[in-house]
Amino acid sequence: MRNINTTNATAAPDAGPGEVIGVGYFRIPAPQMDALRDFYEKTFGMKQIGCLLEHAIILNVGRTSEEATANKNVRVILDNRLTPVDQNPVAFIVRSIGRVVQRAKDNGATITMEPLVARNGNVVAKFLDPSGNRIELIEEGTDKDANLYLIGKG
């Protein structure tokens, strides 16, 4: 487990195409924490910003560890004391949902619902991460810049 120094933080990152731009929930069961941390780093571009003793890793969105630390959005905690039983899905708000789904596939996810447009116009996809956790992706509107979800809007 890596221990990251979280001092000298800079401003929160700008959300770009294919990046997570919001977190709906924060604690994810992680029986194999290091492998699951790698999955979330490679799939969503999250960075480790700390740990809780030997049982949890703290992640957040940012281009660097410093930006992820400064990001005031809800953090993601991978916790090896929990198991992926019939839990509520973890929801991530994303841009370029198709690219995020492809990265999830490339990094070992099992897609349970390909992206589809819901009645409210949002695009939704679902998958199981490599540990079996249910993950939901939500993108408001389409991949066109004018329709992307903006933090603090809508």
Secondary structure as UniProt FT lines:
FT   TURN            17..18
FT   STRAND          20..23
FT   STRAND          27..29
FT   TURN            31..32
FT   HELIX           33..44
FT   STRAND          46..52
FT   TURN            53..55
FT   STRAND          56..61
FT   HELIX           65..70
FT   STRAND          76..79
FT   TURN            80..81
FT   STRAND          90..94
FT   HELIX           97..106
FT   TURN            107..108
FT   STRAND          110..117
FT   TURN            119..120
FT   STRAND          123..128
FT   TURN            130..131
FT   STRAND          134..139
FT   HELIX           145..147
FT   TURN            151..152
//
